[in-house]
Amino acid sequence: MKIIHIVHGLAPETGGPGIIAASLASAQARIGHDVFLLGNYSIEQEASVRNTFAQFPGNALVRMINSQAPGLLEHLVPRRGWKHLRSLVDKDSVVHLHGIWDPLLHLAYLLARQRHARYVVMPHSMLHPWQMNRYRLIKEVWISVELRRMLTSALFIHAGTDAEAGFLRAIAPRARIEIIPNGIFPGQTEQRPPPGEFYRRHPELDNSPYVLFLSRLHYQKGLSYLADAFEILAQRDPRIRLVVAGPDRGEQQRFVTAIAQKGLQTRVHLLGPLYGADKAMALGDALCFCLPSLNEGFSMAVLEALSCGVPVVISEQCFFPEVARTQAGFVVPLDAHRFAAAIETIIADPALRNRMGLNARQLVARNYAWDVLAKQTLDAYDFAHTVSP
């Protein structure tokens, strides 16, 4: 089967869709399919793209195509991307679109329709009500004019969670929806770094226990709740530290200011983005992982923490109820006191922390291995094609 994954941004620092597209493409290629990955990244980002994707088993089998070209005009009218699409898409292709708003994705949809190719849309939570609040009028006009037709005509919409499927049904009630979550390659976390390696790399932590936040520094990630919850924790435990790792997406200065106003700047450590081995080290020595997000489609950061056996404390808006059901951590409302209490429970009980870590690894191995999820996606391509009118 010829499969073409298309995503706007491929660099790890641009967010989850690129990582997910590359992971799924790699897993499908390992099964034996002819897989292409079309996206964009700058020359400065090439090293991070290559280094990150090299960790995915099967990635060497994926034919990666960089559609990057300079200038705003090229983004709005992606002539280079269009040229690549025309050479790739034919009636025997499956075109897997990662995202919905980028012009290149819309061109790919139109070309797939024109050439009678199967296409799938994975919105990556971009149609969540919280996301729709930004530029709502423009988005609602686009949905009514074109996007609803694009979703309804797709082979299926690829949703990551039951909650996301519900949002999508409200927008495109006649569309077929397949719920297939994101995954992880077991090999990425089986070789864990030696205990204490992160402390050796960061002596400023002074071997103090720490809570880890690992995500983009964006308003959506609930950093104000994180700051308030840590203030409560810090008052109760003079040893505890907070490690914040991730690229700045507009909220870093606001967060730094809040921490300074609380007098906690010596106990909060901002490290910038971490990838590969550095990320594994941070997870390996963390007491727990915390993500008080206001909205998630399917958080790869949560999944990576679970796969490393790290208990997680996450908001209900992360839409990961399996964490609570399998006792791999706590799922709590967006309330700083509830977050602080959950983290404190994990810190105070090493036996509980160990049980949660074991449950977390078992949950990922059972339900979120990319090879299994890739097979589900391939089956959905064929099944939906068979039952389509």
CORQUIJO-V302448 format. One record per backbone hydrogen bond with DSSP energy under -0.5 kcal/mol. CO is the residue of the C=O (numbers start at 1). NH is the residue of the N-H. E is the energy in kcal/mol with one decimal. If there is no record, write none. Layout:
# CORQUIJO-V302448
co=CO nh=NH e=E
co=CO nh=NH e=E
This chain:
# CORQUIJO-V302448
co=1 nh=3 e=-0.6
co=1 nh=34 e=-1.9
co=2 nh=94 e=-2.0
co=3 nh=5 e=-0.5
co=3 nh=36 e=-2.7
co=4 nh=96 e=-2.9
co=5 nh=38 e=-3.2
co=6 nh=98 e=-2.8
co=8 nh=40 e=-0.6
co=11 nh=14 e=-2.1
co=12 nh=15 e=-1.5
co=15 nh=19 e=-0.7
co=16 nh=20 e=-2.7
co=17 nh=21 e=-2.7
co=18 nh=22 e=-2.3
co=19 nh=23 e=-2.3
co=20 nh=24 e=-2.7
co=21 nh=25 e=-2.4
co=22 nh=26 e=-2.2
co=23 nh=27 e=-2.4
co=24 nh=28 e=-2.4
co=25 nh=29 e=-2.3
co=26 nh=30 e=-2.0
co=27 nh=31 e=-1.0
co=28 nh=32 e=-0.7
co=28 nh=33 e=-1.5
co=29 nh=32 e=-0.8
co=33 nh=35 e=-0.9
co=34 nh=3 e=-2.6
co=35 nh=63 e=-2.3
co=36 nh=5 e=-2.7
co=37 nh=39 e=-0.6
co=37 nh=65 e=-3.0
co=38 nh=7 e=-2.2
co=39 nh=67 e=-4.0
co=40 nh=10 e=-2.4
co=40 nh=11 e=-0.6
co=42 nh=45 e=-0.6
co=42 nh=46 e=-0.7
co=43 nh=46 e=-0.9
co=45 nh=49 e=-2.2
co=46 nh=50 e=-2.7
co=47 nh=51 e=-2.7
co=48 nh=52 e=-2.2
co=49 nh=53 e=-2.5
co=50 nh=54 e=-1.7
co=52 nh=55 e=-1.3
co=53 nh=56 e=-1.7
co=55 nh=57 e=-0.6
co=56 nh=59 e=-2.3
co=58 nh=61 e=-1.6
co=59 nh=62 e=-1.3
co=62 nh=64 e=-1.0
co=63 nh=37 e=-2.3
co=65 nh=39 e=-2.2
co=65 nh=67 e=-0.7
co=71 nh=75 e=-1.1
co=72 nh=76 e=-2.2
co=73 nh=77 e=-2.9
co=77 nh=79 e=-2.1
co=78 nh=82 e=-2.6
co=79 nh=83 e=-2.1
co=80 nh=84 e=-1.8
co=81 nh=85 e=-2.6
co=82 nh=86 e=-2.4
co=83 nh=87 e=-1.2
co=84 nh=88 e=-1.1
co=85 nh=88 e=-0.8
co=85 nh=89 e=-2.8
co=90 nh=93 e=-2.0
co=92 nh=2 e=-0.7
co=93 nh=118 e=-1.5
co=94 nh=4 e=-3.0
co=94 nh=96 e=-0.6
co=95 nh=97 e=-0.7
co=95 nh=120 e=-2.9
co=96 nh=6 e=-2.4
co=97 nh=99 e=-0.8
co=97 nh=122 e=-3.2
co=98 nh=8 e=-0.7
co=102 nh=105 e=-0.7
co=102 nh=106 e=-1.5
co=103 nh=107 e=-2.3
co=104 nh=108 e=-2.0
co=105 nh=109 e=-2.1
co=106 nh=110 e=-2.4
co=107 nh=111 e=-2.4
co=108 nh=112 e=-2.4
co=109 nh=113 e=-2.3
co=110 nh=114 e=-2.4
co=111 nh=115 e=-2.4
co=112 nh=117 e=-2.6
co=113 nh=116 e=-1.0
co=118 nh=95 e=-2.8
co=119 nh=155 e=-3.1
co=119 nh=156 e=-0.6
co=120 nh=97 e=-3.3
co=120 nh=122 e=-0.5
co=121 nh=123 e=-0.6
co=121 nh=158 e=-2.9
co=122 nh=99 e=-2.5
co=123 nh=126 e=-1.5
co=125 nh=128 e=-1.4
co=128 nh=131 e=-0.5
co=128 nh=132 e=-2.1
co=129 nh=133 e=-0.8
co=130 nh=133 e=-0.7
co=131 nh=134 e=-1.2
co=133 nh=135 e=-0.5
co=133 nh=136 e=-0.9
co=135 nh=139 e=-2.4
co=136 nh=140 e=-2.9
co=137 nh=141 e=-2.2
co=138 nh=142 e=-2.3
co=139 nh=143 e=-2.6
co=140 nh=144 e=-2.1
co=141 nh=145 e=-2.3
co=142 nh=146 e=-2.7
co=142 nh=147 e=-2.4
co=143 nh=148 e=-2.2
co=146 nh=150 e=-2.0
co=147 nh=151 e=-2.6
co=148 nh=152 e=-2.6
co=149 nh=153 e=-2.2
co=150 nh=154 e=-0.5
co=151 nh=154 e=-0.7
co=156 nh=121 e=-1.5
co=156 nh=158 e=-0.5
co=157 nh=159 e=-0.9
co=157 nh=178 e=-2.7
co=159 nh=180 e=-2.4
co=161 nh=165 e=-2.0
co=162 nh=166 e=-1.8
co=163 nh=167 e=-1.7
co=164 nh=168 e=-2.3
co=165 nh=169 e=-2.3
co=166 nh=170 e=-1.4
co=167 nh=171 e=-1.0
co=168 nh=172 e=-3.1
co=172 nh=175 e=-1.7
co=176 nh=157 e=-2.7
co=178 nh=159 e=-2.6
co=178 nh=180 e=-0.8
co=184 nh=186 e=-0.6
co=184 nh=370 e=-1.7
co=185 nh=188 e=-2.2
co=186 nh=189 e=-1.7
co=186 nh=190 e=-1.3
co=187 nh=191 e=-0.7
co=190 nh=192 e=-1.4
co=194 nh=197 e=-1.8
co=196 nh=200 e=-2.0
co=197 nh=201 e=-1.8
co=198 nh=202 e=-1.4
co=202 nh=205 e=-2.0
co=203 nh=206 e=-1.9
co=205 nh=208 e=-2.0
co=209 nh=241 e=-2.2
co=210 nh=287 e=-2.6
co=210 nh=288 e=-0.7
co=211 nh=213 e=-0.5
co=211 nh=243 e=-2.9
co=212 nh=214 e=-0.5
co=212 nh=290 e=-2.7
co=213 nh=245 e=-2.9
co=216 nh=218 e=-1.7
co=217 nh=249 e=-2.1
co=217 nh=251 e=-1.8
co=218 nh=221 e=-2.0
co=219 nh=222 e=-1.7
co=220 nh=294 e=-3.4
co=220 nh=295 e=-0.8
co=222 nh=226 e=-1.8
co=223 nh=227 e=-2.5
co=224 nh=228 e=-2.0
co=225 nh=229 e=-2.7
co=226 nh=230 e=-2.5
co=227 nh=231 e=-1.8
co=228 nh=232 e=-1.7
co=229 nh=233 e=-2.2
co=230 nh=234 e=-3.3
co=231 nh=235 e=-1.6
co=232 nh=236 e=-1.1
co=233 nh=236 e=-0.6
co=233 nh=237 e=-2.2
co=237 nh=240 e=-0.6
co=241 nh=211 e=-2.3
co=242 nh=244 e=-0.5
co=242 nh=269 e=-2.9
co=243 nh=213 e=-2.9
co=243 nh=245 e=-0.6
co=244 nh=271 e=-2.4
co=244 nh=272 e=-0.6
co=245 nh=215 e=-1.9
co=247 nh=217 e=-2.9
co=251 nh=255 e=-2.4
co=252 nh=256 e=-2.9
co=253 nh=257 e=-2.5
co=254 nh=258 e=-2.1
co=255 nh=259 e=-2.4
co=256 nh=260 e=-2.4
co=257 nh=261 e=-2.4
co=258 nh=262 e=-1.2
co=259 nh=264 e=-2.3
co=260 nh=263 e=-1.5
co=264 nh=267 e=-2.0
co=264 nh=268 e=-0.6
co=267 nh=242 e=-2.4
co=268 nh=270 e=-0.6
co=269 nh=244 e=-2.9
co=269 nh=271 e=-0.6
co=272 nh=246 e=-0.6
co=275 nh=278 e=-1.4
co=275 nh=279 e=-0.7
co=276 nh=280 e=-2.0
co=277 nh=281 e=-2.3
co=278 nh=282 e=-2.0
co=279 nh=283 e=-2.3
co=280 nh=284 e=-2.5
co=281 nh=285 e=-1.4
co=282 nh=286 e=-0.6
co=283 nh=286 e=-0.8
co=288 nh=212 e=-2.5
co=289 nh=313 e=-2.8
co=291 nh=293 e=-1.1
co=291 nh=315 e=-1.7
co=298 nh=300 e=-0.5
co=299 nh=303 e=-1.7
co=300 nh=304 e=-2.8
co=301 nh=305 e=-2.1
co=302 nh=306 e=-2.5
co=303 nh=307 e=-2.5
co=304 nh=308 e=-1.2
co=305 nh=310 e=-2.3
co=306 nh=309 e=-1.8
co=309 nh=311 e=-0.6
co=311 nh=289 e=-2.5
co=312 nh=330 e=-2.5
co=313 nh=291 e=-2.2
co=314 nh=332 e=-2.5
co=315 nh=318 e=-1.7
co=316 nh=319 e=-1.8
co=317 nh=296 e=-1.4
co=320 nh=323 e=-1.8
co=321 nh=324 e=-0.6
co=321 nh=325 e=-2.1
co=322 nh=326 e=-2.4
co=323 nh=328 e=-2.7
co=323 nh=329 e=-0.7
co=324 nh=327 e=-0.9
co=328 nh=312 e=-1.3
co=330 nh=314 e=-2.5
co=330 nh=332 e=-0.5
co=332 nh=316 e=-1.4
co=333 nh=335 e=-2.0
co=335 nh=339 e=-2.2
co=336 nh=340 e=-2.6
co=337 nh=341 e=-2.4
co=338 nh=342 e=-2.1
co=339 nh=343 e=-2.5
co=340 nh=344 e=-2.5
co=341 nh=345 e=-2.0
co=342 nh=346 e=-1.7
co=343 nh=347 e=-2.5
co=344 nh=348 e=-2.4
co=345 nh=349 e=-0.8
co=346 nh=349 e=-0.5
co=349 nh=353 e=-2.4
co=350 nh=354 e=-2.3
co=351 nh=355 e=-2.2
co=352 nh=356 e=-2.8
co=353 nh=357 e=-2.1
co=354 nh=358 e=-2.2
co=355 nh=359 e=-2.7
co=356 nh=360 e=-2.5
co=357 nh=361 e=-2.0
co=358 nh=362 e=-2.1
co=359 nh=363 e=-2.3
co=360 nh=364 e=-2.0
co=361 nh=365 e=-2.4
co=362 nh=366 e=-2.1
co=363 nh=367 e=-2.1
co=364 nh=368 e=-2.5
co=368 nh=184 e=-2.2
co=369 nh=372 e=-0.6
co=369 nh=373 e=-2.1
co=370 nh=374 e=-3.0
co=371 nh=375 e=-1.5
co=372 nh=376 e=-1.8
co=373 nh=377 e=-2.2
co=374 nh=378 e=-2.5
co=375 nh=379 e=-2.5
co=376 nh=380 e=-2.1
co=377 nh=381 e=-2.2
co=378 nh=382 e=-1.9
co=379 nh=383 e=-3.2
co=380 nh=384 e=-2.5
co=381 nh=385 e=-1.5
co=382 nh=386 e=-2.0
co=383 nh=387 e=-2.1
co=384 nh=388 e=-1.1
